[in-house]
Amino acid sequence: MSHPASGLPVGRGLVYLIVAGAAWGTAGAAASLVYRTSDMGPVALSFWRCATGLVLLAAVRLVRPRTRAAGSEPLRRKALRAVATGAGLAVFQTAYFGAVSATGLAVATVVTLGAGPVLIALGARLTMGERLGRGGTTAVAGALAGLGVLVLGGGGTTARPWGVLLALVSAAGYSAMTLLTRWWGRDGGVDVFGTTVSAFAVTSLCLLPFALIEGPVPHTAQPGALVCLVGYIAAVPTALAYALYFAGASVVRSATVSVIMLLEPVSAAVLAVALLGERLTAATLVGTALMLGSVAGLATAEARRARAPGEEPVLV
C-alpha cells in the first residue's frame, strides 16, 4: 500500500530504511581505516563526508526528473525544513563524535542509539498521536536490550558524565530529525530528495567552522587510499543511505524507524568480525539475534498496519 501523502509504498520505505541502516554500519569500519592512514580528525571527516555527499546528491539531482511534489511546496516551508533537518543532522553527528572522544565508543553508542527510540516514541506520541501498544513496546525493549548486550558485552567500559551528556544531545538531534521528517512527510507535497540535498548543505555549513579549527586537510602517506575511503563514506553510508533514510522516514512510523536504524551497530559488528579480525563472541550473537528479531517484528507490524487503513495508529 502506498503512503497517501507521498505515494511511496510503506513496504518500499521499510526496505529503504533497512538498506540505510546496514550502510550506516559500514561507515565506522571505513572511518577506522581513514584514521589508520591519516591524521584526519572526526569533525573534519564528518565535514568532508557531508560536503562530498552534497556534491554527489546535487549531481544526481541535476539529471533526476523532477516530481510534481517538488514544485508544490512553498519556498518558505522548504527553507524551514532544510534548516531544521540540517541542524538536527549536524547536532546528531558532531555531538556523537564528541561523546565517543569523551567516554568511548561503546558507551556513546549505547546512550545515543538507546535514548533515540525512547525520545522518538515519546515525541511521536505527544506530537502525532502514534502509540506503540504492548507488542511495539516489547519490540523496542528487546531492541534496546540487544543493543546493550551487543555493544557492552565485552565489558571494560567506563561512563563519563560529560560524554553521556553529549550522547544524549546527539540522541536529541537524531530524534528531532526523525520526528520532523515524519511530521512533514504526513502532509504531502514534499520533495524528499530535495530535502536531503538542502539538509546536507546546511549541515556542511554548520560543520565547516569546527573542521577549520580541527584542521580540514590531513597528512597522509597514502593519499590515493584516503581519497577512496572518504569517497566511499561520502557515497554509500552518506549520500545513498541518507537519501533512503529520509524517503523511508517520511512514510514509516517514527518509532519503527528508530528501531530499524539500530541495524547500524549490527552491520558494524558483522564487518568487525568478517573483515577486521575481531572475535565472534556470545554477546555478539545474542545481541544481534535480539535486535534482528525486534526489527523483524516491528517491520512486520508496520506492513500489516499499512494494509489495514482506517485503524487507529497503534503498533501491536
C-alpha positions as YAML, in Angstrom:
chain: A
units: angstrom
residues:
- id: 1
  name: MET
  ca: [0.00, 0.00, 0.00]
- id: 2
  name: SER
  ca: [1.29, 3.48, -0.87]
- id: 3
  name: HIS
  ca: [1.53, 6.25, 1.69]
- id: 4
  name: PRO
  ca: [-1.28, 8.68, 0.87]
- id: 5
  name: ALA
  ca: [0.89, 11.78, 1.14]
- id: 6
  name: SER
  ca: [4.00, 10.84, -0.80]
- id: 7
  name: GLY
  ca: [2.93, 7.89, -2.94]
- id: 8
  name: LEU
  ca: [5.87, 5.79, -1.70]
- id: 9
  name: PRO
  ca: [4.75, 2.27, -0.69]
- id: 10
  name: VAL
  ca: [5.28, 1.65, 3.01]
- id: 11
  name: GLY
  ca: [6.91, -1.71, 2.21]
- id: 12
  name: ARG
  ca: [9.45, 0.02, 0.00]
- id: 13
  name: GLY
  ca: [10.04, 2.59, 2.73]
- id: 14
  name: LEU
  ca: [10.88, -0.23, 5.13]
- id: 15
  name: VAL
  ca: [13.36, -1.68, 2.62]
- id: 16
  name: TYR
  ca: [14.93, 1.76, 2.19]
- id: 17
  name: LEU
  ca: [15.43, 2.05, 5.95]
- id: 18
  name: ILE
  ca: [16.92, -1.43, 6.26]
- id: 19
  name: VAL
  ca: [19.44, -0.71, 3.48]
- id: 20
  name: ALA
  ca: [20.25, 2.68, 5.05]
- id: 21
  name: GLY
  ca: [20.83, 1.16, 8.48]
- id: 22
  name: ALA
  ca: [23.12, -1.52, 7.07]
- id: 23
  name: ALA
  ca: [25.02, 1.08, 5.05]
- id: 24
  name: TRP
  ca: [25.48, 3.33, 8.10]
- id: 25
  name: GLY
  ca: [27.15, 0.41, 9.85]
- id: 26
  name: THR
  ca: [29.93, 0.35, 7.25]
- id: 27
  name: ALA
  ca: [30.90, 3.95, 7.98]
- id: 28
  name: GLY
  ca: [32.62, 3.06, 11.26]
- id: 29
  name: ALA
  ca: [34.88, 0.46, 9.66]
- id: 30
  name: ALA
  ca: [35.76, 2.85, 6.83]
- id: 31
  name: ALA
  ca: [36.39, 5.67, 9.31]
- id: 32
  name: SER
  ca: [38.75, 3.46, 11.33]
- id: 33
  name: LEU
  ca: [40.77, 2.86, 8.15]
- id: 34
  name: VAL
  ca: [40.81, 6.63, 7.49]
- id: 35
  name: TYR
  ca: [42.29, 7.20, 10.96]
- id: 36
  name: ARG
  ca: [44.91, 4.49, 10.33]
- id: 37
  name: THR
  ca: [46.06, 6.03, 7.05]
- id: 38
  name: SER
  ca: [45.99, 9.73, 8.02]
- id: 39
  name: ASP
  ca: [45.75, 12.20, 10.89]
- id: 40
  name: MET
  ca: [42.26, 13.36, 9.87]
- id: 41
  name: GLY
  ca: [40.09, 14.22, 12.88]
- id: 42
  name: PRO
  ca: [36.48, 13.14, 13.39]
- id: 43
  name: VAL
  ca: [34.92, 16.57, 12.78]
- id: 44
  name: ALA
  ca: [36.93, 17.08, 9.60]
- id: 45
  name: LEU
  ca: [35.89, 13.63, 8.43]
- id: 46
  name: SER
  ca: [32.26, 14.45, 9.19]
- id: 47
  name: PHE
  ca: [32.56, 17.71, 7.23]
- id: 48
  name: TRP
  ca: [34.12, 16.05, 4.18]
- id: 49
  name: ARG
  ca: [31.57, 13.25, 4.44]
- id: 50
  name: CYS
  ca: [28.69, 15.73, 4.25]
- id: 51
  name: ALA
  ca: [30.27, 18.16, 1.78]
- id: 52
  name: THR
  ca: [31.25, 15.43, -0.68]
- id: 53
  name: GLY
  ca: [27.90, 13.73, -0.19]
- id: 54
  name: LEU
  ca: [26.25, 17.06, -1.00]
- id: 55
  name: VAL
  ca: [28.18, 17.29, -4.28]
- id: 56
  name: LEU
  ca: [27.16, 13.75, -5.24]
- id: 57
  name: LEU
  ca: [23.49, 14.35, -4.38]
- id: 58
  name: ALA
  ca: [23.45, 17.66, -6.25]
- id: 59
  name: ALA
  ca: [24.91, 15.97, -9.34]
- id: 60
  name: VAL
  ca: [22.23, 13.28, -9.21]
- id: 61
  name: ARG
  ca: [19.55, 15.91, -8.77]
- id: 62
  name: LEU
  ca: [20.64, 17.68, -11.95]
- id: 63
  name: VAL
  ca: [19.89, 14.60, -14.06]
- id: 64
  name: ARG
  ca: [16.99, 13.27, -11.99]
- id: 65
  name: PRO
  ca: [13.47, 14.01, -13.30]
- id: 66
  name: ARG
  ca: [11.59, 16.48, -11.13]
- id: 67
  name: THR
  ca: [8.43, 15.19, -9.48]
- id: 68
  name: ARG
  ca: [5.18, 17.05, -9.10]
- id: 69
  name: ALA
  ca: [5.71, 17.19, -5.33]
- id: 70
  name: ALA
  ca: [8.94, 19.12, -5.87]
- id: 71
  name: GLY
  ca: [7.10, 22.19, -7.05]
- id: 72
  name: SER
  ca: [4.05, 22.03, -4.81]
- id: 73
  name: GLU
  ca: [5.66, 23.11, -1.54]
- id: 74
  name: PRO
  ca: [6.03, 26.81, -0.58]
- id: 75
  name: LEU
  ca: [9.61, 28.12, -0.64]
- id: 76
  name: ARG
  ca: [9.43, 29.31, 2.98]
- id: 77
  name: ARG
  ca: [8.45, 25.85, 4.18]
- id: 78
  name: LYS
  ca: [11.21, 24.25, 2.10]
- id: 79
  name: ALA
  ca: [13.77, 26.55, 3.71]
- id: 80
  name: LEU
  ca: [12.44, 25.88, 7.22]
- id: 81
  name: ARG
  ca: [12.50, 22.15, 6.65]
- id: 82
  name: ALA
  ca: [16.05, 22.23, 5.26]
- id: 83
  name: VAL
  ca: [17.40, 24.32, 8.16]
- id: 84
  name: ALA
  ca: [15.66, 22.23, 10.83]
- id: 85
  name: THR
  ca: [16.70, 18.89, 9.31]
- id: 86
  name: GLY
  ca: [20.25, 20.02, 8.58]
- id: 87
  name: ALA
  ca: [20.71, 21.43, 12.08]
- id: 88
  name: GLY
  ca: [19.42, 18.19, 13.60]
- id: 89
  name: LEU
  ca: [21.84, 16.18, 11.46]
- id: 90
  name: ALA
  ca: [24.76, 18.42, 12.42]
- id: 91
  name: VAL
  ca: [23.97, 18.11, 16.15]
- id: 92
  name: PHE
  ca: [23.50, 14.34, 15.82]
- id: 93
  name: GLN
  ca: [26.85, 13.73, 14.12]
- id: 94
  name: THR
  ca: [29.01, 16.29, 15.96]
- id: 95
  name: ALA
  ca: [27.75, 15.51, 19.46]
- id: 96
  name: TYR
  ca: [28.17, 11.78, 18.81]
- id: 97
  name: PHE
  ca: [31.79, 12.21, 17.75]
- id: 98
  name: GLY
  ca: [32.34, 14.31, 20.89]
- id: 99
  name: ALA
  ca: [30.74, 11.62, 23.04]
- id: 100
  name: VAL
  ca: [32.99, 8.95, 21.51]
- id: 101
  name: SER
  ca: [36.03, 11.08, 22.33]
- id: 102
  name: ALA
  ca: [34.85, 11.82, 25.89]
- id: 103
  name: THR
  ca: [33.55, 8.45, 27.07]
- id: 104
  name: GLY
  ca: [34.44, 5.86, 24.44]
- id: 105
  name: LEU
  ca: [32.70, 4.22, 21.51]
- id: 106
  name: ALA
  ca: [30.69, 1.64, 23.47]
- id: 107
  name: VAL
  ca: [29.03, 3.98, 25.96]
- id: 108
  name: ALA
  ca: [28.47, 6.70, 23.35]
- id: 109
  name: THR
  ca: [26.79, 4.20, 21.02]
- id: 110
  name: VAL
  ca: [24.55, 2.71, 23.71]
- id: 111
  name: VAL
  ca: [23.43, 6.07, 25.08]
- id: 112
  name: THR
  ca: [22.88, 7.72, 21.68]
- id: 113
  name: LEU
  ca: [21.15, 4.83, 19.92]
- id: 114
  name: GLY
  ca: [19.44, 3.65, 23.09]
- id: 115
  name: ALA
  ca: [17.96, 7.02, 24.04]
- id: 116
  name: GLY
  ca: [16.88, 7.69, 20.43]
- id: 117
  name: PRO
  ca: [13.96, 5.22, 20.26]
- id: 118
  name: VAL
  ca: [12.70, 6.32, 23.69]
- id: 119
  name: LEU
  ca: [12.76, 10.03, 22.78]
- id: 120
  name: ILE
  ca: [11.23, 9.33, 19.39]
- id: 121
  name: ALA
  ca: [8.43, 7.17, 20.83]
- id: 122
  name: LEU
  ca: [7.57, 9.89, 23.37]
- id: 123
  name: GLY
  ca: [7.78, 12.65, 20.76]
- id: 124
  name: ALA
  ca: [5.65, 10.74, 18.25]
- id: 125
  name: ARG
  ca: [3.02, 10.08, 20.93]
- id: 126
  name: LEU
  ca: [2.87, 13.74, 22.01]
- id: 127
  name: THR
  ca: [3.02, 15.36, 18.56]
- id: 128
  name: MET
  ca: [1.39, 12.87, 16.18]
- id: 129
  name: GLY
  ca: [-0.63, 10.54, 18.38]
- id: 130
  name: GLU
  ca: [1.36, 7.46, 17.37]
- id: 131
  name: ARG
  ca: [1.08, 4.72, 20.00]
- id: 132
  name: LEU
  ca: [3.28, 1.68, 20.25]
- id: 133
  name: GLY
  ca: [0.95, -0.71, 22.03]
- id: 134
  name: ARG
  ca: [2.20, -3.64, 24.11]
- id: 135
  name: GLY
  ca: [3.76, -5.50, 21.20]
- id: 136
  name: GLY
  ca: [5.58, -2.42, 19.95]
- id: 137
  name: THR
  ca: [6.82, -1.59, 23.44]
- id: 138
  name: THR
  ca: [8.13, -5.14, 23.82]
- id: 139
  name: ALA
  ca: [9.92, -4.90, 20.47]
- id: 140
  name: VAL
  ca: [11.58, -1.60, 21.41]
- id: 141
  name: ALA
  ca: [12.63, -3.01, 24.78]
- id: 142
  name: GLY
  ca: [14.06, -6.10, 23.05]
- id: 143
  name: ALA
  ca: [15.99, -3.95, 20.60]
- id: 144
  name: LEU
  ca: [17.47, -1.82, 23.38]
- id: 145
  name: ALA
  ca: [18.42, -4.92, 25.35]
- id: 146
  name: GLY
  ca: [20.09, -6.35, 22.26]
- id: 147
  name: LEU
  ca: [21.97, -3.09, 21.72]
- id: 148
  name: GLY
  ca: [23.27, -3.17, 25.27]
- id: 149
  name: VAL
  ca: [24.38, -6.81, 25.03]
- id: 150
  name: LEU
  ca: [25.97, -6.29, 21.59]
- id: 151
  name: VAL
  ca: [27.97, -3.20, 22.46]
- id: 152
  name: LEU
  ca: [28.69, -3.63, 26.17]
- id: 153
  name: GLY
  ca: [29.03, -7.42, 26.19]
- id: 154
  name: GLY
  ca: [32.79, -7.23, 26.20]
- id: 155
  name: GLY
  ca: [32.89, -5.24, 29.44]
- id: 156
  name: GLY
  ca: [35.66, -2.86, 30.41]
- id: 157
  name: THR
  ca: [33.65, 0.30, 29.67]
- id: 158
  name: THR
  ca: [33.58, 3.50, 31.71]
- id: 159
  name: ALA
  ca: [30.80, 6.06, 31.54]
- id: 160
  name: ARG
  ca: [31.91, 9.67, 31.99]
- id: 161
  name: PRO
  ca: [29.20, 12.30, 32.70]
- id: 162
  name: TRP
  ca: [30.33, 14.78, 30.04]
- id: 163
  name: GLY
  ca: [30.41, 12.07, 27.39]
- id: 164
  name: VAL
  ca: [26.99, 10.75, 28.42]
- id: 165
  name: LEU
  ca: [25.58, 14.30, 28.21]
- id: 166
  name: LEU
  ca: [26.97, 14.72, 24.70]
- id: 167
  name: ALA
  ca: [25.49, 11.36, 23.71]
- id: 168
  name: LEU
  ca: [22.07, 12.50, 24.97]
- id: 169
  name: VAL
  ca: [22.43, 15.70, 22.94]
- id: 170
  name: SER
  ca: [23.24, 13.55, 19.92]
- id: 171
  name: ALA
  ca: [20.16, 11.41, 20.56]
- id: 172
  name: ALA
  ca: [18.04, 14.56, 20.79]
- id: 173
  name: GLY
  ca: [19.34, 15.77, 17.42]
- id: 174
  name: TYR
  ca: [18.65, 12.39, 15.83]
- id: 175
  name: SER
  ca: [15.17, 12.25, 17.37]
- id: 176
  name: ALA
  ca: [14.28, 15.75, 16.19]
- id: 177
  name: MET
  ca: [15.48, 14.94, 12.67]
- id: 178
  name: THR
  ca: [13.39, 11.74, 12.56]
- id: 179
  name: LEU
  ca: [10.24, 13.31, 14.01]
- id: 180
  name: LEU
  ca: [10.39, 16.33, 11.71]
- id: 181
  name: THR
  ca: [10.88, 14.11, 8.66]
- id: 182
  name: ARG
  ca: [7.84, 12.04, 9.63]
- id: 183
  name: TRP
  ca: [5.75, 15.13, 10.50]
- id: 184
  name: TRP
  ca: [6.33, 16.85, 7.18]
- id: 185
  name: GLY
  ca: [6.04, 13.58, 5.27]
- id: 186
  name: ARG
  ca: [2.47, 13.13, 6.52]
- id: 187
  name: ASP
  ca: [1.33, 16.41, 4.94]
- id: 188
  name: GLY
  ca: [2.32, 15.59, 1.36]
- id: 189
  name: GLY
  ca: [3.84, 17.86, -1.28]
- id: 190
  name: VAL
  ca: [7.35, 17.09, -0.03]
- id: 191
  name: ASP
  ca: [10.33, 16.66, -2.33]
- id: 192
  name: VAL
  ca: [12.27, 14.17, -0.20]
- id: 193
  name: PHE
  ca: [15.33, 14.17, -2.45]
- id: 194
  name: GLY
  ca: [15.42, 17.96, -2.43]
- id: 195
  name: THR
  ca: [15.16, 17.90, 1.35]
- id: 196
  name: THR
  ca: [18.19, 15.63, 1.55]
- id: 197
  name: VAL
  ca: [20.28, 17.92, -0.67]
- id: 198
  name: SER
  ca: [19.27, 21.03, 1.29]
- id: 199
  name: ALA
  ca: [19.85, 19.36, 4.65]
- id: 200
  name: PHE
  ca: [23.36, 18.36, 3.64]
- id: 201
  name: ALA
  ca: [24.10, 21.92, 2.55]
- id: 202
  name: VAL
  ca: [23.03, 23.24, 5.97]
- id: 203
  name: THR
  ca: [24.96, 20.51, 7.80]
- id: 204
  name: SER
  ca: [28.13, 21.22, 5.80]
- id: 205
  name: LEU
  ca: [27.92, 24.91, 6.68]
- id: 206
  name: CYS
  ca: [27.38, 24.09, 10.36]
- id: 207
  name: LEU
  ca: [30.41, 21.77, 10.45]
- id: 208
  name: LEU
  ca: [32.78, 23.97, 8.40]
- id: 209
  name: PRO
  ca: [33.95, 26.26, 11.26]
- id: 210
  name: PHE
  ca: [34.71, 23.29, 13.52]
- id: 211
  name: ALA
  ca: [36.51, 21.48, 10.71]
- id: 212
  name: LEU
  ca: [38.66, 24.55, 10.09]
- id: 213
  name: ILE
  ca: [39.61, 24.65, 13.77]
- id: 214
  name: GLU
  ca: [40.46, 20.94, 13.83]
- id: 215
  name: GLY
  ca: [42.32, 21.05, 10.51]
- id: 216
  name: PRO
  ca: [40.47, 20.16, 7.30]
- id: 217
  name: VAL
  ca: [43.46, 18.92, 5.25]
- id: 218
  name: PRO
  ca: [45.03, 15.75, 6.70]
- id: 219
  name: HIS
  ca: [48.58, 14.48, 6.35]
- id: 220
  name: THR
  ca: [48.91, 11.02, 4.86]
- id: 221
  name: ALA
  ca: [51.44, 8.78, 3.19]
- id: 222
  name: GLN
  ca: [48.65, 7.08, 1.21]
- id: 223
  name: PRO
  ca: [46.65, 9.86, -0.49]
- id: 224
  name: GLY
  ca: [45.02, 7.52, -3.01]
- id: 225
  name: ALA
  ca: [43.71, 5.18, -0.33]
- id: 226
  name: LEU
  ca: [42.50, 8.13, 1.75]
- id: 227
  name: VAL
  ca: [40.58, 9.63, -1.18]
- id: 228
  name: CYS
  ca: [38.96, 6.28, -1.94]
- id: 229
  name: LEU
  ca: [37.94, 5.76, 1.68]
- id: 230
  name: VAL
  ca: [36.48, 9.26, 2.07]
- id: 231
  name: GLY
  ca: [34.76, 8.87, -1.30]
- id: 232
  name: TYR
  ca: [33.17, 5.62, -0.16]
- id: 233
  name: ILE
  ca: [32.00, 7.16, 3.12]
- id: 234
  name: ALA
  ca: [30.51, 10.10, 1.24]
- id: 235
  name: ALA
  ca: [28.83, 7.95, -1.44]
- id: 236
  name: VAL
  ca: [27.41, 4.89, 0.34]
- id: 237
  name: PRO
  ca: [26.77, 5.47, 4.07]
- id: 238
  name: THR
  ca: [26.11, 9.17, 3.46]
- id: 239
  name: ALA
  ca: [24.60, 10.22, 0.11]
- id: 240
  name: LEU
  ca: [22.87, 6.92, -0.64]
- id: 241
  name: ALA
  ca: [21.97, 5.98, 2.95]
- id: 242
  name: TYR
  ca: [20.59, 9.37, 3.96]
- id: 243
  name: ALA
  ca: [18.57, 9.73, 0.76]
- id: 244
  name: LEU
  ca: [16.99, 6.34, 1.51]
- id: 245
  name: TYR
  ca: [16.60, 7.25, 5.19]
- id: 246
  name: PHE
  ca: [14.73, 10.50, 4.57]
- id: 247
  name: ALA
  ca: [12.49, 8.81, 2.00]
- id: 248
  name: GLY
  ca: [11.66, 5.89, 4.30]
- id: 249
  name: ALA
  ca: [11.28, 8.02, 7.42]
- id: 250
  name: SER
  ca: [8.66, 10.17, 5.71]
- id: 251
  name: VAL
  ca: [6.23, 7.23, 5.34]
- id: 252
  name: VAL
  ca: [7.11, 4.82, 8.17]
- id: 253
  name: ARG
  ca: [6.09, 5.38, 11.78]
- id: 254
  name: SER
  ca: [8.75, 7.18, 13.82]
- id: 255
  name: ALA
  ca: [9.25, 4.51, 16.49]
- id: 256
  name: THR
  ca: [9.63, 1.85, 13.79]
- id: 257
  name: VAL
  ca: [12.23, 4.00, 12.03]
- id: 258
  name: SER
  ca: [14.27, 4.37, 15.22]
- id: 259
  name: VAL
  ca: [14.38, 0.62, 15.84]
- id: 260
  name: ILE
  ca: [15.18, -0.32, 12.23]
- id: 261
  name: MET
  ca: [18.12, 2.08, 12.26]
- id: 262
  name: LEU
  ca: [19.58, 0.06, 15.14]
- id: 263
  name: LEU
  ca: [20.75, -2.21, 12.32]
- id: 264
  name: GLU
  ca: [23.76, 0.12, 12.17]
- id: 265
  name: PRO
  ca: [25.64, -1.49, 15.10]
- id: 266
  name: VAL
  ca: [24.62, -4.95, 13.86]
- id: 267
  name: SER
  ca: [26.15, -4.21, 10.46]
- id: 268
  name: ALA
  ca: [29.26, -2.76, 12.14]
- id: 269
  name: ALA
  ca: [29.63, -5.85, 14.33]
- id: 270
  name: VAL
  ca: [29.36, -8.19, 11.33]
- id: 271
  name: LEU
  ca: [32.02, -6.21, 9.47]
- id: 272
  name: ALA
  ca: [34.28, -6.18, 12.52]
- id: 273
  name: VAL
  ca: [34.15, -9.97, 12.67]
- id: 274
  name: ALA
  ca: [34.30, -10.63, 8.92]
- id: 275
  name: LEU
  ca: [36.85, -8.04, 7.81]
- id: 276
  name: LEU
  ca: [38.71, -6.65, 10.81]
- id: 277
  name: GLY
  ca: [39.50, -9.94, 12.53]
- id: 278
  name: GLU
  ca: [37.53, -9.38, 15.73]
- id: 279
  name: ARG
  ca: [36.32, -12.45, 17.64]
- id: 280
  name: LEU
  ca: [32.73, -13.70, 17.32]
- id: 281
  name: THR
  ca: [31.55, -13.71, 20.94]
- id: 282
  name: ALA
  ca: [28.38, -14.94, 22.62]
- id: 283
  name: ALA
  ca: [27.44, -11.29, 23.29]
- id: 284
  name: THR
  ca: [27.67, -10.55, 19.57]
- id: 285
  name: LEU
  ca: [25.39, -13.46, 18.71]
- id: 286
  name: VAL
  ca: [22.81, -12.79, 21.45]
- id: 287
  name: GLY
  ca: [22.71, -9.03, 20.87]
- id: 288
  name: THR
  ca: [22.41, -9.44, 17.12]
- id: 289
  name: ALA
  ca: [19.61, -12.01, 17.48]
- id: 290
  name: LEU
  ca: [17.62, -9.76, 19.85]
- id: 291
  name: MET
  ca: [17.97, -6.72, 17.62]
- id: 292
  name: LEU
  ca: [17.19, -8.52, 14.36]
- id: 293
  name: GLY
  ca: [14.15, -10.16, 15.96]
- id: 294
  name: SER
  ca: [12.85, -6.79, 17.17]
- id: 295
  name: VAL
  ca: [13.43, -5.17, 13.78]
- id: 296
  name: ALA
  ca: [11.65, -8.02, 12.01]
- id: 297
  name: GLY
  ca: [8.72, -7.83, 14.42]
- id: 298
  name: LEU
  ca: [8.23, -4.10, 14.06]
- id: 299
  name: ALA
  ca: [8.66, -4.20, 10.27]
- id: 300
  name: THR
  ca: [6.03, -6.93, 10.02]
- id: 301
  name: ALA
  ca: [3.64, -4.97, 12.22]
- id: 302
  name: GLU
  ca: [4.22, -1.82, 10.17]
- id: 303
  name: ALA
  ca: [3.49, -3.61, 6.90]
- id: 304
  name: ARG
  ca: [0.36, -5.19, 8.40]
- id: 305
  name: ARG
  ca: [-0.86, -1.82, 9.64]
- id: 306
  name: ALA
  ca: [-0.29, -0.29, 6.19]
- id: 307
  name: ARG
  ca: [-2.54, -2.94, 4.64]
- id: 308
  name: ALA
  ca: [-5.36, -2.08, 7.04]
- id: 309
  name: PRO
  ca: [-6.19, 1.64, 6.51]
- id: 310
  name: GLY
  ca: [-8.60, 3.42, 8.79]
- id: 311
  name: GLU
  ca: [-7.44, 1.76, 12.00]
- id: 312
  name: GLU
  ca: [-6.18, 3.69, 15.00]
- id: 313
  name: PRO
  ca: [-2.39, 4.13, 14.64]
- id: 314
  name: VAL
  ca: [-1.27, 1.58, 17.22]
- id: 315
  name: LEU
  ca: [1.66, -0.74, 16.62]
- id: 316
  name: VAL
  ca: [0.64, -4.05, 18.21]
...
